[in-house]
Amino acid sequence: MVNWIWLGMIALSVVFGAANGRVQQVTEAAFSGAQTGVTVCFGLISILVFWMGLMKIAEVSGIVRRLSLLMAPVVRWLFPDVPKDHPALGYILSNMSANLLGLGNAATPMGIRAMQELQKLNANPAVATPAMCTLLALNTASITIVPTTLIAIRMNFGAAHPADIIGPTLLATAISTGAAVLADRWYRRRDRVKPPAAPPSRSAPVSRDQPRASI
């Protein structure tokens, strides 16, 4: 679906540019945007490699494991319907740890693996479980202590003080995470108190025109 959205935006820009006689400007903007994207990506590589390397060192040294043990009670409270020793909890903890450091690109693979493991617990694969909705909400509105990716982007564009956004980002993500958790708890409680739907009757109605069997 995302690919179709991007294709539609590109097609509309070309059509409107041609209608207004600005095809040359659209072409120049496309090449300029591609060049800027490559430049930003090269700048992000060094920052992401640095922080992912630190996370690998923290994993080997046991810091990640201790952090996981520290966060385990919170995760158990957020995901009460996931078994205690299920692999999904490990991926959820890794996803949350990467989001805390602002490593969205590193958090995405862990989030996908967590969703795959949660899908194995899903009795109805066509409908998302409460745990899957909780993970999606937390991954989208995760609290961020160090916005690594944003700091790297600000450095690439020559910001005088790239780390000035740490305070505002922490405040904004804390509010968004609190709102996501409150909404998740509310929906879970609403679904828990909702009366179950009456099962459909299996007995077929007897037609009046159908002859009855004689005894």
Secondary structure as UniProt FT lines:
FT   HELIX           2..19
FT   TURN            20..21
FT   HELIX           23..61
FT   HELIX           63..78
FT   TURN            80..81
FT   TURN            84..85
FT   HELIX           87..100
FT   TURN            101..102
FT   HELIX           104..120
FT   TURN            125..126
FT   HELIX           130..140
FT   HELIX           148..156
FT   TURN            157..158
FT   HELIX           162..165
FT   HELIX           166..193
FT   TURN            208..209
//
